Amino acid sequence: MISVYKDSSVSFVRNKITKRFTMLDIKEKAKLAWHCRRGMLELDLILKRFLEHQVDHLSTQELAAFNSLLNCTDPELFAWLMGHDDPQDKELKEIVTIIRNNN
């Protein structure tokens, strides 16, 4: 079971199964939102939706992989997120799968 807690400065998720917290403050979310802005509208829409609805549910490792993913080029991201290709890196492949399954 997942519980979501929010206040004006911090939002975090407590996963009661693993007893793990993922905390994202407003500055971190704003930074992620800025990096989700891409040169392709399709990527903007996919990444923005994922950020709004799923990023608070990521583990620390998945969040690190998402940050790494945002450093990739638009053509790579487009191919991966559309299912035309898969990343070679295991962590990137896992976060791409999570994004595909949640969009």
OpenMM code with the backbone's topology and positions (N, CA, C; nanometers):
from openmm import Vec3, app, unit

residues = "MET ILE SER VAL TYR LYS ASP SER SER VAL SER PHE VAL ARG ASN LYS ILE THR LYS ARG PHE THR MET LEU ASP ILE LYS GLU LYS ALA LYS LEU ALA TRP HIS CYS ARG ARG GLY MET LEU GLU LEU ASP LEU ILE LEU LYS ARG PHE LEU GLU HIS GLN VAL ASP HIS LEU SER THR GLN GLU LEU ALA ALA PHE ASN SER LEU LEU ASN CYS THR ASP PRO GLU LEU PHE ALA TRP LEU MET GLY HIS ASP ASP PRO GLN ASP LYS GLU LEU LYS GLU ILE VAL THR ILE ILE ARG ASN ASN ASN".split()
positions = [
    Vec3(0.0836, -0.1173, 0.0000),
    Vec3(0.0000, 0.0000, 0.0000),
    Vec3(0.0881, 0.1237, 0.0000),
    Vec3(0.0506, 0.2241, -0.0752),
    Vec3(0.1288, 0.3463, -0.0864),
    Vec3(0.0491, 0.4618, -0.0284),
    Vec3(0.1143, 0.5396, 0.0558),
    Vec3(0.0531, 0.6590, 0.1128),
    Vec3(0.1263, 0.7804, 0.0605),
    Vec3(0.0540, 0.8835, 0.0241),
    Vec3(0.1139, 1.0064, -0.0266),
    Vec3(0.0879, 1.1169, 0.0738),
    Vec3(0.1936, 1.1878, 0.1091),
    Vec3(0.1845, 1.2988, 0.2027),
    Vec3(0.2329, 1.4238, 0.1324),
    Vec3(0.1617, 1.5336, 0.1456),
    Vec3(0.2024, 1.6582, 0.0811),
    Vec3(0.1800, 1.7740, 0.1763),
    Vec3(0.2712, 1.8696, 0.1702),
    Vec3(0.2488, 1.9985, 0.2333),
    Vec3(0.3016, 2.1033, 0.1370),
    Vec3(0.3116, 2.2265, 0.1791),
    Vec3(0.3474, 2.3335, 0.0864),
    Vec3(0.4908, 2.3266, 0.0366),
    Vec3(0.5808, 2.2603, 0.1078),
    Vec3(0.7206, 2.2623, 0.0665),
    Vec3(0.7767, 2.1266, 0.0275),
    Vec3(0.7162, 2.0185, 0.0731),
    Vec3(0.7724, 1.8862, 0.0473),
    Vec3(0.6599, 1.7881, 0.0186),
    Vec3(0.6827, 1.7025, -0.0795),
    Vec3(0.5907, 1.5915, -0.0991),
    Vec3(0.6722, 1.4634, -0.0927),
    Vec3(0.6179, 1.3607, -0.0323),
    Vec3(0.6891, 1.2348, -0.0273),
    Vec3(0.5907, 1.1202, -0.0253),
    Vec3(0.6430, 1.0056, -0.0610),
    Vec3(0.5610, 0.8863, -0.0699),
    Vec3(0.6185, 0.7835, 0.0263),
    Vec3(0.5333, 0.7190, 0.1010),
    Vec3(0.5770, 0.6100, 0.1873),
    Vec3(0.5178, 0.4820, 0.1322),
    Vec3(0.6042, 0.3934, 0.0945),
    Vec3(0.5618, 0.2639, 0.0451),
    Vec3(0.5609, 0.1699, 0.1656),
    Vec3(0.4439, 0.1297, 0.2108),
    Vec3(0.4329, 0.0497, 0.3328),
    Vec3(0.4885, -0.0910, 0.3149),
    Vec3(0.5032, -0.1358, 0.1922),
    Vec3(0.5587, -0.2686, 0.1690),
    Vec3(0.7088, -0.2686, 0.1964),
    Vec3(0.7796, -0.1695, 0.1448),
    Vec3(0.9255, -0.1660, 0.1593),
    Vec3(0.9718, -0.0706, 0.2674),
    Vec3(0.8798, 0.0077, 0.3248),
    Vec3(0.9135, 0.1077, 0.4272),
    Vec3(1.0181, 0.2060, 0.3760),
    Vec3(1.0050, 0.2463, 0.2526),
    Vec3(1.1021, 0.3353, 0.1887),
    Vec3(1.0353, 0.4688, 0.1600),
    Vec3(1.1097, 0.5768, 0.1769),
    Vec3(1.0610, 0.7104, 0.1472),
    Vec3(1.1362, 0.7656, 0.0273),
    Vec3(1.0646, 0.8299, -0.0623),
    Vec3(1.1248, 0.9065, -0.1698),
    Vec3(1.0756, 1.0484, -0.1514),
    Vec3(1.1676, 1.1393, -0.1276),
    Vec3(1.1284, 1.2775, -0.1016),
    Vec3(1.1757, 1.3668, -0.2152),
    Vec3(1.0870, 1.4464, -0.2653),
    Vec3(1.1207, 1.5445, -0.3672),
    Vec3(1.0703, 1.6792, -0.3198),
    Vec3(1.1607, 1.7725, -0.3029),
    Vec3(1.1140, 1.9050, -0.2657),
    Vec3(1.0791, 1.9841, -0.3919),
    Vec3(1.0278, 2.1014, -0.3738),
    Vec3(0.9815, 2.1827, -0.4862),
    Vec3(1.0949, 2.2141, -0.5828),
    Vec3(1.2134, 2.2442, -0.5312),
    Vec3(1.3270, 2.2764, -0.6182),
    Vec3(1.3689, 2.1570, -0.7026),
    Vec3(1.3706, 2.0386, -0.6425),
    Vec3(1.4063, 1.9181, -0.7171),
    Vec3(1.3039, 1.8904, -0.8272),
    Vec3(1.1763, 1.9043, -0.7947),
    Vec3(1.0726, 1.8820, -0.8958),
    Vec3(1.0806, 1.9853, -1.0072),
    Vec3(1.1097, 2.1091, -0.9724),
    Vec3(1.1231, 2.2139, -1.0739),
    Vec3(1.2415, 2.1843, -1.1649),
    Vec3(1.3496, 2.1368, -1.1074),
    Vec3(1.4672, 2.1016, -1.1877),
    Vec3(1.4344, 1.9862, -1.2822),
    Vec3(1.3661, 1.8846, -1.2309),
    Vec3(1.3245, 1.7736, -1.3162),
    Vec3(1.2310, 1.8214, -1.4267),
    Vec3(1.1367, 1.9079, -1.3919),
    Vec3(1.0427, 1.9606, -1.4919),
    Vec3(1.1173, 2.0345, -1.6019),
    Vec3(1.2190, 2.1112, -1.5641),
    Vec3(1.2980, 2.1843, -1.6638),
    Vec3(1.3698, 2.0869, -1.7568),
    Vec3(1.4261, 1.9803, -1.7008),
    Vec3(1.4979, 1.8825, -1.7826),
    Vec3(1.4035, 1.7959, -1.8662),
    Vec3(1.2765, 1.7902, -1.8284),
    Vec3(1.1776, 1.7162, -1.9079),
    Vec3(1.1362, 1.7934, -2.0325),
    Vec3(1.1666, 1.9213, -2.0378),
    Vec3(1.1351, 2.0015, -2.1568),
    Vec3(1.2334, 1.9637, -2.2665),
    Vec3(1.1810, 1.9182, -2.3771),
    Vec3(1.2648, 1.8675, -2.4851),
    Vec3(1.2358, 1.9456, -2.6127),
    Vec3(1.3086, 1.9097, -2.7181),
    Vec3(1.2875, 1.9724, -2.8478),
    Vec3(1.1747, 1.9085, -2.9269),
    Vec3(1.1222, 1.7985, -2.8789),
    Vec3(1.0133, 1.7278, -2.9470),
    Vec3(0.8887, 1.7313, -2.8589),
    Vec3(0.7793, 1.7761, -2.9149),
    Vec3(0.6539, 1.7860, -2.8405),
    Vec3(0.6123, 1.6510, -2.7822),
    Vec3(0.6315, 1.5443, -2.8591),
    Vec3(0.5923, 1.4115, -2.8122),
    Vec3(0.6639, 1.3761, -2.6823),
    Vec3(0.7940, 1.4063, -2.6771),
    Vec3(0.8710, 1.3782, -2.5560),
    Vec3(0.8267, 1.4664, -2.4407),
    Vec3(0.7995, 1.5933, -2.4709),
    Vec3(0.7496, 1.6843, -2.3669),
    Vec3(0.6241, 1.6271, -2.3010),
    Vec3(0.5315, 1.5809, -2.3822),
    Vec3(0.4043, 1.5306, -2.3306),
    Vec3(0.4225, 1.4041, -2.2472),
    Vec3(0.5027, 1.3111, -2.2967),
    Vec3(0.5259, 1.1853, -2.2250),
    Vec3(0.5967, 1.2105, -2.0926),
    Vec3(0.7049, 1.2874, -2.0976),
    Vec3(0.7851, 1.3102, -1.9775),
    Vec3(0.7114, 1.3958, -1.8748),
    Vec3(0.6365, 1.4956, -1.9222),
    Vec3(0.5611, 1.5811, -1.8298),
    Vec3(0.4539, 1.4998, -1.7571),
    Vec3(0.3845, 1.4164, -1.8312),
    Vec3(0.2806, 1.3332, -1.7687),
    Vec3(0.3419, 1.2375, -1.6664),
    Vec3(0.4547, 1.1779, -1.7024),
    Vec3(0.5223, 1.0873, -1.6097),
    Vec3(0.5664, 1.1618, -1.4841),
    Vec3(0.6221, 1.2798, -1.5023),
    Vec3(0.6669, 1.3606, -1.3888),
    Vec3(0.5497, 1.3950, -1.2968),
    Vec3(0.4385, 1.4333, -1.3543),
    Vec3(0.3222, 1.4741, -1.2745),
    Vec3(0.2576, 1.3583, -1.1983),
    Vec3(0.2557, 1.2401, -1.2598),
    Vec3(0.1773, 1.1310, -1.2024),
    Vec3(0.2575, 1.0174, -1.1404),
    Vec3(0.3834, 1.0021, -1.1775),
    Vec3(0.4553, 0.8825, -1.1338),
    Vec3(0.5866, 0.9066, -1.0604),
    Vec3(0.6487, 1.0215, -1.0791),
    Vec3(0.7845, 1.0394, -1.0264),
    Vec3(0.7900, 1.0270, -0.8743),
    Vec3(0.6848, 1.0632, -0.8046),
    Vec3(0.6836, 1.0510, -0.6584),
    Vec3(0.6827, 0.9060, -0.6112),
    Vec3(0.6527, 0.8148, -0.7003),
    Vec3(0.6458, 0.6734, -0.6647),
    Vec3(0.7747, 0.5984, -0.6957),
    Vec3(0.8754, 0.6673, -0.7481),
    Vec3(1.0008, 0.6023, -0.7850),
    Vec3(1.0890, 0.5788, -0.6634),
    Vec3(1.1627, 0.4693, -0.6677),
    Vec3(1.2637, 0.4448, -0.5648),
    Vec3(1.3823, 0.5377, -0.5910),
    Vec3(1.4750, 0.5412, -0.4997),
    Vec3(1.5939, 0.6243, -0.5155),
    Vec3(1.6719, 0.5842, -0.6402),
    Vec3(1.6859, 0.4545, -0.6645),
    Vec3(1.7582, 0.4054, -0.7819),
    Vec3(1.6845, 0.4411, -0.9110),
    Vec3(1.5533, 0.4277, -0.9099),
    Vec3(1.4746, 0.4621, -1.0286),
    Vec3(1.4807, 0.6113, -1.0565),
    Vec3(1.4808, 0.6920, -0.9515),
    Vec3(1.4918, 0.8365, -0.9684),
    Vec3(1.6276, 0.8738, -1.0274),
    Vec3(1.7332, 0.8077, -0.9829),
    Vec3(1.8669, 0.8308, -1.0392),
    Vec3(1.8696, 0.7912, -1.1865),
    Vec3(1.8050, 0.6801, -1.2203),
    Vec3(1.7986, 0.6361, -1.3601),
    Vec3(1.7185, 0.7352, -1.4441),
    Vec3(1.6107, 0.7899, -1.3879),
    Vec3(1.5309, 0.8899, -1.4593),
    Vec3(1.6145, 1.0142, -1.4875),
    Vec3(1.6938, 1.0573, -1.3893),
    Vec3(1.7839, 1.1709, -1.4102),
    Vec3(1.8847, 1.1412, -1.5206),
    Vec3(1.9398, 1.0211, -1.5215),
    Vec3(2.0338, 0.9816, -1.6272),
    Vec3(1.9648, 0.9796, -1.7630),
    Vec3(1.8425, 0.9313, -1.7654),
    Vec3(1.7658, 0.9258, -1.8896),
    Vec3(1.7481, 1.0649, -1.9491),
    Vec3(1.7257, 1.1635, -1.8634),
    Vec3(1.7042, 1.3001, -1.9109),
    Vec3(1.8296, 1.3614, -1.9724),
    Vec3(1.9455, 1.2994, -1.9518),
    Vec3(2.0694, 1.3464, -2.0136),
    Vec3(2.0909, 1.2881, -2.1530),
    Vec3(2.0044, 1.1982, -2.1953),
    Vec3(2.0162, 1.1367, -2.3280),
    Vec3(1.9599, 1.2302, -2.4346),
    Vec3(1.9937, 1.2022, -2.5597),
    Vec3(1.9487, 1.2866, -2.6704),
    Vec3(1.8016, 1.2600, -2.7030),
    Vec3(1.7389, 1.3577, -2.7660),
    Vec3(1.5985, 1.3429, -2.8051),
    Vec3(1.5757, 1.2237, -2.8981),
    Vec3(1.6590, 1.2028, -3.0018),
    Vec3(1.6355, 1.0858, -3.0876),
    Vec3(1.6434, 0.9531, -3.0116),
    Vec3(1.7375, 0.9431, -2.9167),
    Vec3(1.7463, 0.8212, -2.8356),
    Vec3(1.6203, 0.8039, -2.7516),
    Vec3(1.5808, 0.9100, -2.6823),
    Vec3(1.4609, 0.9040, -2.5979),
    Vec3(1.3373, 0.8669, -2.6787),
    Vec3(1.3228, 0.9292, -2.7943),
    Vec3(1.2059, 0.9020, -2.8775),
    Vec3(1.2023, 0.7548, -2.9187),
    Vec3(1.3148, 0.7027, -2.9655),
    Vec3(1.3209, 0.5623, -3.0076),
    Vec3(1.2899, 0.4686, -2.8908),
    Vec3(1.3446, 0.4979, -2.7750),
    Vec3(1.3230, 0.4123, -2.6583),
    Vec3(1.1792, 0.4193, -2.6087),
    Vec3(1.1254, 0.5404, -2.5957),
    Vec3(0.9915, 0.5555, -2.5392),
    Vec3(0.8815, 0.5112, -2.6347),
    Vec3(0.9096, 0.5134, -2.7646),
    Vec3(0.8127, 0.4657, -2.8628),
    Vec3(0.8236, 0.3151, -2.8854),
    Vec3(0.9255, 0.2531, -2.8244),
    Vec3(0.9421, 0.1091, -2.8368),
    Vec3(1.0135, 0.0643, -2.9622),
    Vec3(1.0785, 0.1572, -3.0333),
    Vec3(1.1523, 0.1214, -3.1542),
    Vec3(1.2883, 0.0613, -3.1220),
    Vec3(1.3396, 0.0897, -3.0046),
    Vec3(1.4717, 0.0439, -2.9622),
    Vec3(1.4725, 0.0388, -2.8097),
    Vec3(1.5734, -0.0257, -2.7538),
    Vec3(1.5894, -0.0317, -2.6086),
    Vec3(1.7284, 0.0165, -2.5708),
    Vec3(1.7408, 0.0838, -2.4565),
    Vec3(1.8735, 0.1257, -2.4107),
    Vec3(1.9594, 0.0039, -2.3770),
    Vec3(2.0897, 0.0180, -2.3920),
    Vec3(2.1816, -0.0897, -2.3559),
    Vec3(2.1991, -0.0989, -2.2042),
    Vec3(2.1952, 0.0157, -2.1374),
    Vec3(2.2133, 0.0220, -1.9926),
    Vec3(2.0920, -0.0383, -1.9215),
    Vec3(2.1173, -0.1264, -1.8249),
    Vec3(2.0093, -0.1970, -1.7546),
    Vec3(1.9163, -0.1010, -1.6802),
    Vec3(1.9737, -0.0031, -1.6078),
    Vec3(1.8916, 0.0903, -1.5309),
    Vec3(1.8061, 0.1776, -1.6224),
    Vec3(1.8651, 0.2222, -1.7340),
    Vec3(1.7880, 0.3024, -1.8296),
    Vec3(1.6751, 0.2201, -1.8899),
    Vec3(1.7051, 0.0940, -1.9194),
    Vec3(1.6024, 0.0063, -1.9766),
    Vec3(1.4854, -0.0103, -1.8793),
    Vec3(1.5163, -0.0235, -1.7504),
    Vec3(1.4109, -0.0396, -1.6498),
    Vec3(1.3239, 0.0855, -1.6383),
    Vec3(1.3860, 0.2042, -1.6366),
    Vec3(1.3065, 0.3273, -1.6238),
    Vec3(1.2262, 0.3529, -1.7512),
    Vec3(1.2812, 0.3178, -1.8665),
    Vec3(1.2063, 0.3315, -1.9922),
    Vec3(1.0830, 0.2409, -1.9880),
    Vec3(1.0993, 0.1204, -1.9376),
    Vec3(0.9861, 0.0279, -1.9253),
    Vec3(0.8798, 0.0841, -1.8311),
    Vec3(0.9229, 0.1429, -1.7205),
    Vec3(0.8288, 0.2037, -1.6259),
    Vec3(0.7521, 0.3171, -1.6933),
    Vec3(0.8225, 0.4017, -1.7676),
    Vec3(0.7570, 0.5145, -1.8356),
    Vec3(0.6593, 0.4633, -1.9404),
    Vec3(0.7013, 0.3658, -2.0210),
    Vec3(0.6127, 0.3094, -2.1236),
    Vec3(0.4857, 0.2523, -2.0614),
    Vec3(0.4999, 0.1828, -1.9510),
    Vec3(0.3849, 0.1174, -1.8872),
    Vec3(0.2917, 0.2145, -1.8163),
    Vec3(0.3380, 0.3351, -1.7900),
    Vec3(0.2566, 0.4325, -1.7174),
    Vec3(0.2086, 0.5470, -1.8046),
    Vec3(0.2215, 0.5363, -1.9336),
    Vec3(0.1733, 0.6415, -2.0240),
    Vec3(0.0684, 0.5897, -2.1171),
] * unit.nanometer
topology = app.Topology()
chain = topology.addChain("A")
for resn in residues:
    res = topology.addResidue(resn, chain)
    for name in ("N", "CA", "C"):
        topology.addAtom(name, app.Element.getBySymbol(name[0]), res)
